[in-house]
Amino acid sequence: MNIDSVLRSALLLRDTADTGRASASAGAGFSGVLRSSLSSGSADLDAIFDAAGARYNISPDLLRAVAKAESNFRPDATSRVGAMGIMQLMPGTARGLGVTDAYDPEQNIMGGAKYLRQMLDQFGGDIELALAAYNAGPNNVQKYGGIPPFRETQNYVVKVMEYFGDGPITAGAAANSGTTPRVSSASSGSSQLNEMLTQMLLIKIIEMQMNLSKPDRDDRKIF
């Protein structure tokens, strides 16, 4: 087999694998497409926020404002106290919301929106009290009869309201400026396959070069 044949075989194998991944992605539905293409960014995250806002009757821009203040849209963010993902869900809160993977952007945002909806309902639709409860817990808001006297919570409410009042926020732009999100399994598989094909091709080329450099057996001198 010559070098051109090796190249054609490698490219055919890669293209076949890519076609298979594309077909699997197409059959995975809206959620699967969102997860598999997360690393490409803005449209995916914004679509999740829009869907979460529609499901829980919350302005998607308010959800984006919360997420920007919480993690700057980083799916892999973990706080020093263990809050996880884009909307920084605590482990116990995530479990209570039915979130099984808090680092999955769709689960995290849907869970965060559900929790914020609960806080809005509990505090009569008052956005600032709901935000304070999201940050410090509803018990502290009830205990102090308003925004708790915690500097962190007070600054948090001001920050989110400023983001919310400044106009539309694009989640993807902020996400791309932070730490790279976890790579999806489809993307990771593609990278590994390309690396494997490259190594195989190099090995084959080296073998062919070695064979070409050897004289024919009939031409060797016998001592």
Backbone as numpy.savetxt, mean C-alpha at the origin, in Angstrom:
# Nx Ny Nz CAx CAy CAz Cx Cy Cz
22.05 -24.62 -29.02 21.20 -23.42 -29.02 22.08 -22.18 -29.02
21.84 -21.24 -29.97 22.65 -20.03 -30.01 22.09 -18.97 -29.10
22.83 -17.84 -29.02 22.42 -16.78 -28.09 21.05 -16.22 -28.44
20.76 -16.03 -29.74 19.46 -15.51 -30.15 18.33 -16.41 -29.70
18.54 -17.72 -29.80 17.51 -18.66 -29.36 17.28 -18.57 -27.86
18.37 -18.43 -27.10 18.25 -18.30 -25.65 17.47 -17.04 -25.29
17.79 -15.94 -25.98 17.09 -14.69 -25.71 15.60 -14.82 -26.02
15.28 -15.42 -27.16 13.87 -15.57 -27.53 13.13 -16.42 -26.52
13.77 -17.49 -26.05 13.13 -18.37 -25.07 12.89 -17.64 -23.75
13.88 -16.86 -23.32 13.74 -16.13 -22.06 12.63 -15.10 -22.15
12.58 -14.36 -23.27 11.54 -13.35 -23.44 10.16 -13.98 -23.51
10.05 -15.13 -24.19 8.77 -15.82 -24.27 8.30 -16.26 -22.90
9.21 -16.80 -22.09 8.86 -17.23 -20.74 8.40 -16.06 -19.91
9.10 -14.92 -20.02 8.72 -13.74 -19.24 7.35 -13.22 -19.66
7.11 -13.13 -20.99 5.84 -12.61 -21.49 4.68 -13.51 -21.11
4.92 -14.83 -21.12 3.86 -15.76 -20.71 3.50 -15.57 -19.26
4.52 -15.39 -18.41 4.25 -15.16 -16.98 3.52 -13.85 -16.76
3.92 -12.80 -17.50 3.26 -11.51 -17.36 1.80 -11.60 -17.76
1.50 -12.35 -18.84 0.12 -12.51 -19.29 -0.70 -13.23 -18.24
-0.11 -14.24 -17.61 -0.82 -14.96 -16.56 -1.13 -14.08 -15.38
-0.17 -13.23 -15.00 -0.42 -12.33 -13.87 -1.49 -11.32 -14.22
-1.49 -10.82 -15.45 -2.49 -9.84 -15.86 -3.87 -10.46 -15.84
-4.01 -11.71 -16.29 -5.30 -12.38 -16.28 -5.79 -12.59 -14.86
-4.87 -12.97 -13.96 -5.26 -13.18 -12.56 -5.71 -11.87 -11.94
-5.01 -10.80 -12.25 -5.39 -9.49 -11.70 -6.74 -9.06 -12.21
-7.02 -9.32 -13.51 -8.30 -8.92 -14.09 -9.45 -9.67 -13.44
-9.21 -10.90 -13.01 -10.27 -11.67 -12.40 -10.38 -11.46 -10.91
-9.51 -10.67 -10.32 -9.50 -10.51 -8.87 -10.50 -9.48 -8.39
-11.08 -8.70 -9.30 -12.05 -7.70 -8.89 -11.39 -6.40 -8.48
-12.24 -5.43 -8.11 -11.78 -4.09 -7.79 -10.77 -4.09 -6.65
-11.04 -4.85 -5.60 -10.15 -4.87 -4.44 -8.78 -5.42 -4.81
-8.76 -6.49 -5.61 -7.49 -7.08 -5.99 -6.65 -6.15 -6.84
-7.30 -5.44 -7.75 -6.57 -4.50 -8.60 -5.98 -3.39 -7.76
-6.74 -2.89 -6.79 -6.23 -1.83 -5.93 -4.99 -2.29 -5.18
-5.03 -3.50 -4.64 -3.89 -3.97 -3.86 -2.68 -4.25 -4.73
-2.93 -4.89 -5.91 -1.80 -5.30 -6.74 -1.10 -4.13 -7.38
-1.78 -2.98 -7.52 -1.15 -1.83 -8.18 -0.88 -0.69 -7.23
-0.85 -0.96 -5.93 -0.67 0.10 -4.94 0.60 0.91 -5.18
1.71 0.21 -5.56 2.97 0.90 -5.68 2.94 1.98 -6.76
1.96 1.94 -7.67 1.89 2.96 -8.71 1.20 4.21 -8.22
0.48 4.14 -7.08 0.17 5.29 -6.31 -1.17 5.92 -6.24
-1.28 7.18 -6.74 -2.31 8.11 -6.31 -3.71 7.66 -6.62
-4.02 7.20 -7.83 -5.39 6.87 -8.20 -5.94 5.79 -7.29
-5.14 4.81 -6.91 -5.60 3.72 -6.08 -6.02 4.19 -4.70
-5.16 4.93 -4.01 -5.49 5.40 -2.68 -6.70 6.33 -2.71
-6.75 7.22 -3.67 -7.89 8.14 -3.76 -9.18 7.39 -4.02
-9.12 6.33 -4.83 -10.31 5.53 -5.09 -10.81 4.87 -3.81
-9.90 4.40 -2.97 -10.30 3.78 -1.71 -10.95 4.82 -0.80
-10.36 5.99 -0.69 -10.95 7.05 0.15 -12.34 7.42 -0.35
-12.50 7.53 -1.67 -13.81 7.87 -2.23 -14.84 6.79 -1.91
-14.43 5.51 -2.05 -15.34 4.41 -1.76 -15.69 4.37 -0.27
-14.71 4.61 0.60 -14.96 4.61 2.04 -15.89 5.76 2.44
-15.67 6.92 1.83 -16.54 8.07 2.12 -17.97 7.79 1.73
-18.16 7.16 0.57 -19.51 6.83 0.11 -20.17 5.79 1.02
-19.39 4.80 1.45 -19.96 3.73 2.28 -20.38 4.24 3.65
-19.58 5.11 4.24 -19.85 5.55 5.61 -20.35 6.99 5.71
-20.73 7.55 4.57 -21.32 8.89 4.53 -20.43 9.93 5.23
-19.16 9.93 4.83 -18.18 10.90 5.34 -17.51 11.53 4.13
-17.21 12.81 4.23 -16.49 13.46 3.14 -15.15 12.76 2.91
-14.87 12.32 1.70 -13.56 11.70 1.43 -12.41 12.64 1.76
-12.63 13.93 1.63 -11.57 14.88 1.96 -11.29 14.91 3.46
-12.32 14.68 4.28 -12.08 14.59 5.72 -11.27 13.33 6.03
-11.59 12.24 5.36 -10.82 11.01 5.56 -9.37 11.20 5.14
-9.17 11.88 4.02 -7.80 12.15 3.57 -7.07 13.05 4.55
-7.78 14.03 5.11 -7.16 14.92 6.08 -6.70 14.16 7.32
-7.55 13.23 7.78 -7.17 12.40 8.93 -5.96 11.54 8.58
-5.99 10.91 7.41 -4.89 10.04 7.01 -3.58 10.80 6.84
-3.68 12.02 6.31 -2.47 12.83 6.13 -1.86 13.17 7.49
-2.70 13.53 8.45 -2.20 13.85 9.79 -1.67 12.61 10.50
-2.30 11.48 10.25 -1.92 10.25 10.95 -0.61 9.66 10.43
-0.48 9.52 9.12 0.67 8.79 8.57 1.24 9.39 7.30
0.67 10.50 6.84 1.05 11.05 5.53 0.86 10.00 4.43
-0.20 9.19 4.59 -0.62 8.19 3.60 0.37 7.04 3.44
1.13 6.72 4.47 2.08 5.62 4.37 1.44 4.31 4.82
1.27 3.36 3.90 0.66 2.08 4.27 1.49 1.29 5.28
2.81 1.52 5.32 3.68 0.73 6.19 4.01 1.42 7.50
3.37 2.55 7.79 3.72 3.33 8.99 3.31 2.60 10.26
4.19 2.64 11.26 3.89 2.09 12.58 4.36 3.10 13.63
3.46 3.50 14.52 3.82 4.49 15.53 4.55 3.82 16.69
5.07 4.64 17.58 5.82 4.10 18.72 4.92 3.33 19.69
3.60 3.56 19.61 2.68 2.84 20.49 1.97 1.70 19.75
2.36 1.46 18.49 1.84 0.32 17.77 0.70 0.59 16.81
0.33 1.87 16.61 -0.72 2.18 15.64 -0.21 1.87 14.23
-1.09 1.35 13.39 -0.65 0.76 12.13 -1.30 1.40 10.90
-0.47 1.54 9.86 -0.98 1.86 8.54 -1.39 3.30 8.31
-2.12 3.50 7.23 -2.46 4.83 6.74 -3.24 5.65 7.75
-4.27 5.06 8.38 -5.09 5.80 9.34 -4.75 5.42 10.77
-3.60 4.74 10.95 -3.02 4.46 12.26 -4.01 3.80 13.22
-4.42 2.60 12.86 -5.33 1.83 13.71 -4.55 1.08 14.78
-5.02 1.19 16.01 -4.44 0.39 17.08 -4.87 -1.06 16.92
-4.05 -2.01 17.37 -4.39 -3.43 17.17 -5.78 -3.81 17.68
-6.14 -3.38 18.90 -7.45 -3.71 19.44 -8.58 -3.08 18.65
-8.39 -1.83 18.24 -9.40 -1.15 17.45 -9.57 -1.85 16.10
-8.46 -2.22 15.49 -8.51 -2.90 14.19 -9.30 -4.21 14.31
-9.03 -4.98 15.34 -9.75 -6.24 15.53 -11.25 -6.00 15.69
-11.60 -4.98 16.48 -13.00 -4.66 16.71 -13.72 -4.22 15.45
-12.97 -3.66 14.51 -13.54 -3.19 13.25 -13.56 -4.27 12.18
-13.01 -5.45 12.50 -12.97 -6.54 11.53 -11.80 -6.45 10.56
-10.80 -5.63 10.89 -9.62 -5.49 10.03 -8.64 -6.61 10.37
-8.36 -7.45 9.39 -7.44 -8.58 9.63 -6.01 -8.24 9.24
-5.81 -7.27 8.38 -4.47 -6.83 7.98 -4.47 -5.31 7.93
-3.98 -4.69 9.00 -4.01 -3.23 9.09 -3.03 -2.56 8.14
-2.14 -3.32 7.54 -1.20 -2.76 6.56 -1.72 -2.91 5.13
-2.88 -3.49 4.99 -3.56 -3.52 3.70 -4.31 -2.19 3.56
-3.99 -1.36 2.57 -4.58 -0.02 2.48 -6.10 -0.01 2.45
-6.69 -0.93 1.69 -8.15 -0.93 1.60 -8.78 -1.27 2.94
-8.31 -2.34 3.58 -8.86 -2.70 4.89 -8.65 -1.57 5.90
-7.46 -0.99 5.88 -7.14 0.05 6.86 -8.03 1.28 6.69
-8.16 1.76 5.46 -8.96 2.97 5.22 -10.43 2.71 5.50
-10.93 1.55 5.07 -12.32 1.22 5.35 -12.55 1.12 6.87
-11.59 0.51 7.57 -11.72 0.42 9.02 -11.65 1.77 9.69
-10.72 2.62 9.23 -10.62 3.95 9.81 -11.87 4.78 9.56
-12.43 4.66 8.36 -13.67 5.39 8.05 -14.83 4.90 8.91
-14.89 3.59 9.10 -15.95 3.03 9.95 -15.83 3.55 11.38
-14.59 3.60 11.89 -14.38 4.08 13.25 -14.72 5.57 13.38
-14.32 6.36 12.39 -14.63 7.79 12.44 -16.15 7.99 12.35
-16.83 7.17 11.57 -18.30 7.24 11.51 -18.90 6.97 12.88
-18.37 5.99 13.59 -18.85 5.68 14.93 -18.65 6.87 15.87
-17.49 7.53 15.75 -17.22 8.69 16.61 -18.15 9.87 16.26
-18.40 10.06 14.98 -19.33 11.13 14.56 -20.72 10.86 15.11
-21.17 9.62 15.02 -22.50 9.27 15.54 -22.57 9.43 17.05
-21.49 9.05 17.72 -21.48 9.12 19.18 -21.50 10.55 19.69
-20.89 11.47 18.93 -20.81 12.86 19.38 -21.62 13.81 18.51
-22.76 13.29 18.05 -23.75 14.13 17.41 -23.29 14.80 16.12
-22.38 14.21 15.44 -21.93 14.78 14.18 -20.91 15.89 14.32
-20.47 16.17 15.53 -19.47 17.22 15.75 -18.10 16.71 15.28
-17.60 17.31 14.22 -16.36 16.81 13.60 -15.18 16.94 14.55
-15.06 18.06 15.25 -13.90 18.25 16.13 -13.91 17.27 17.29
-15.09 17.03 17.86 -15.16 16.05 18.95 -14.87 14.64 18.42
-15.37 14.34 17.23 -15.11 13.03 16.64 -13.61 12.85 16.39
-12.95 13.89 15.91 -11.51 13.81 15.68 -10.76 13.64 17.00
-11.19 14.36 18.02 -10.56 14.21 19.33 -10.72 12.79 19.84
-11.91 12.21 19.62 -12.15 10.84 20.05 -11.32 9.86 19.24
-11.16 10.14 17.96 -10.33 9.29 17.10 -8.90 9.26 17.62
-8.43 10.39 18.12 -7.04 10.50 18.58 -6.85 10.02 20.02
-7.73 10.45 20.90 -7.53 10.20 22.34 -8.48 9.17 22.92
-9.45 8.73 22.12 -10.44 7.78 22.60 -11.71 8.48 23.06
-12.86 7.87 22.82 -14.14 8.50 23.20 -14.30 8.69 24.70
-13.70 7.81 25.50 -13.84 7.94 26.95 -13.24 9.25 27.45
-12.11 9.66 26.88 -11.48 10.91 27.31 -12.32 12.12 26.89
-12.95 12.05 25.72 -13.81 13.16 25.29 -15.01 13.27 26.22
-15.58 12.15 26.61 -16.70 12.17 27.55 -16.25 12.64 28.93
-15.10 12.18 29.34 -14.58 12.54 30.66 -14.40 14.04 30.82
-13.86 14.68 29.78 -13.57 16.12 29.87 -14.67 16.98 29.26
-15.70 16.35 28.76 -16.82 17.12 28.21 -16.45 17.92 26.98
-15.50 17.45 26.21 -15.04 18.16 25.01 -13.67 17.65 24.62
-12.97 18.45 23.86 -11.61 18.06 23.46 -10.74 17.97 24.71
-10.11 16.84 24.96 -9.30 16.67 26.17 -8.14 17.67 26.22
-7.69 18.01 27.41 -6.60 18.98 27.55 -5.22 18.36 27.30
-5.13 17.56 26.27 -3.86 16.94 25.90 -3.30 17.73 24.72
-2.07 18.17 24.83 -1.49 18.98 23.76 -1.52 18.23 22.44
-1.18 16.95 22.48 -1.16 16.16 21.24 -2.53 16.15 20.57
-3.57 15.90 21.37 -4.92 15.83 20.81 -5.38 17.18 20.31
-5.11 18.23 21.06 -5.51 19.56 20.63 -4.82 19.96 19.33
-3.52 19.69 19.24 -2.79 19.98 18.00 -3.29 19.13 16.84
-3.65 17.90 17.16 -4.15 16.98 16.14 -5.44 17.49 15.52
-6.37 17.91 16.35 -7.65 18.40 15.85 -7.44 19.63 14.98
-6.57 20.55 15.43 -6.29 21.75 14.64 -5.67 21.37 13.30
-4.72 20.45 13.31 -4.03 20.06 12.08 -5.00 19.45 11.07
-5.83 18.50 11.54 -6.77 17.85 10.62 -7.76 18.85 10.05
-8.27 19.74 10.90 -9.23 20.73 10.42 -8.59 21.68 9.42
-7.32 21.99 9.61 -6.62 22.84 8.64 -6.47 22.11 7.30
-6.08 20.84 7.35 -5.98 20.07 6.12 -7.34 20.00 5.42
-8.37 19.77 6.20 -9.72 19.64 5.66 -10.21 20.95 5.05
-9.84 22.05 5.68 -10.29 23.35 5.21 -9.49 23.91 4.06
-8.31 23.37 3.84 -7.44 23.89 2.77 -7.88 23.47 1.38
-8.86 22.58 1.29 -9.32 22.15 -0.01 -8.94 20.71 -0.28
-9.26 20.23 -1.49 -9.02 18.82 -1.83 -7.57 18.40 -1.63
-7.40 17.20 -1.09 -6.07 16.62 -0.88 -5.94 15.42 -1.81
-4.80 15.29 -2.45 -4.53 14.12 -3.28 -3.71 13.14 -2.48
-4.29 12.01 -2.17 -3.61 11.04 -1.32 -2.35 10.50 -1.97
-2.41 10.22 -3.25 -1.27 9.59 -3.92 -0.02 10.44 -3.92
-0.18 11.77 -4.10 0.98 12.64 -4.13 1.73 12.58 -2.81
0.99 12.58 -1.71 1.63 12.50 -0.40 2.24 11.12 -0.19
1.55 10.07 -0.67 2.07 8.72 -0.49 3.40 8.54 -1.19
3.52 9.12 -2.39 4.75 8.96 -3.15 5.92 9.71 -2.54
5.64 10.67 -1.64 6.73 11.43 -1.03 7.25 10.76 0.23
6.57 9.71 0.68 6.98 9.05 1.91 7.77 7.79 1.63
7.81 6.93 2.64 8.51 5.67 2.49 7.78 4.81 1.49
8.49 4.10 0.67 7.88 3.25 -0.34 6.98 2.22 0.32
5.73 2.10 -0.14 4.83 1.11 0.45 5.34 -0.31 0.21
4.75 -1.25 0.96 5.12 -2.64 0.75 4.79 -3.04 -0.68
5.69 -3.76 -1.29 5.49 -4.16 -2.67 4.49 -5.30 -2.72
3.56 -5.23 -3.66 2.55 -6.28 -3.78 3.20 -7.58 -4.23
2.50 -8.69 -3.98 3.06 -9.99 -4.33 3.25 -10.13 -5.83
2.33 -9.54 -6.63 2.47 -9.63 -8.08 3.72 -8.92 -8.56
3.96 -7.73 -8.00 5.14 -6.96 -8.39 6.41 -7.67 -7.96
6.38 -8.20 -6.72 7.55 -8.90 -6.21 7.85 -10.13 -7.05
6.79 -10.87 -7.43 6.98 -12.06 -8.25 7.58 -11.73 -9.60
7.13 -10.62 -10.20 7.67 -10.20 -11.49 9.14 -9.88 -11.39
9.53 -9.18 -10.32 10.93 -8.82 -10.14 11.80 -10.05 -9.95
11.31 -11.01 -9.16 12.07 -12.22 -8.92 12.22 -13.04 -10.20
11.15 -13.09 -11.01 11.22 -13.84 -12.25 12.23 -13.22 -13.20
12.19 -11.89 -13.33 13.15 -11.22 -14.22 14.59 -11.46 -13.77
14.80 -11.43 -12.45 16.15 -11.67 -11.93 16.59 -13.10 -12.23
15.69 -14.05 -12.07 16.02 -15.44 -12.33 16.35 -15.66 -13.81
15.53 -15.05 -14.70 15.78 -15.19 -16.13 17.12 -14.58 -16.53
17.43 -13.43 -15.92 18.71 -12.79 -16.22 19.88 -13.68 -15.82
19.78 -14.30 -14.63 20.85 -15.18 -14.17 20.98 -16.41 -15.07
19.84 -16.98 -15.47 19.88 -18.15 -16.35 20.51 -17.79 -17.69
20.14 -16.62 -18.20 20.68 -16.20 -19.49 22.18 -16.00 -19.44
22.65 -15.37 -18.35 24.08 -15.15 -18.20 24.84 -16.46 -18.12
24.27 -17.41 -17.37 24.92 -18.72 -17.25 25.02 -19.40 -18.61
23.93 -19.34 -19.36 23.91 -19.97 -20.68 24.93 -19.32 -21.62
25.02 -18.00 -21.59 25.97 -17.30 -22.46 27.41 -17.68 -22.10
27.69 -17.75 -20.78 29.05 -18.12 -20.34 29.37 -19.53 -20.81
28.41 -20.45 -20.68 28.64 -21.83 -21.11 28.92 -21.88 -22.61
28.16 -21.11 -23.38 28.35 -21.11 -24.82 29.71 -20.54 -25.20
30.12 -19.48 -24.49 31.43 -18.90 -24.77 32.54 -19.88 -24.45
32.38 -20.62 -23.35 33.39 -21.61 -22.99 33.46 -22.72 -24.03
32.30 -23.15 -24.53 32.29 -24.20 -25.54 32.92 -23.74 -26.85
32.67 -22.47 -27.19 33.23 -21.94 -28.42 34.75 -21.81 -28.34
35.25 -21.58 -27.12 36.70 -21.39 -26.97 37.46 -22.70 -26.97
36.75 -23.86 -26.82 37.42 -25.15 -26.78 37.69 -25.63 -28.21
38.89 -26.18 -28.52 39.15 -26.75 -29.85 38.39 -28.04 -30.02
38.09 -28.39 -31.25 37.45 -29.67 -31.51 38.34 -30.81 -31.03
37.72 -31.92 -30.62 38.48 -33.05 -30.09 39.49 -33.58 -31.12
39.12 -33.57 -32.41 40.01 -34.12 -33.44 41.26 -33.27 -33.63
41.20 -31.97 -33.23 42.33 -31.09 -33.43 43.32 -31.12 -32.27
42.92 -31.78 -31.15 43.80 -31.78 -29.99 45.01 -32.70 -30.24
46.13 -32.31 -29.71 47.33 -33.12 -29.84 47.34 -34.20 -28.75
47.69 -35.37 -29.11 47.75 -36.47 -28.15 49.22 -36.73 -27.82
49.53 -36.65 -26.52 50.93 -36.82 -26.11 51.12 -38.25 -25.61
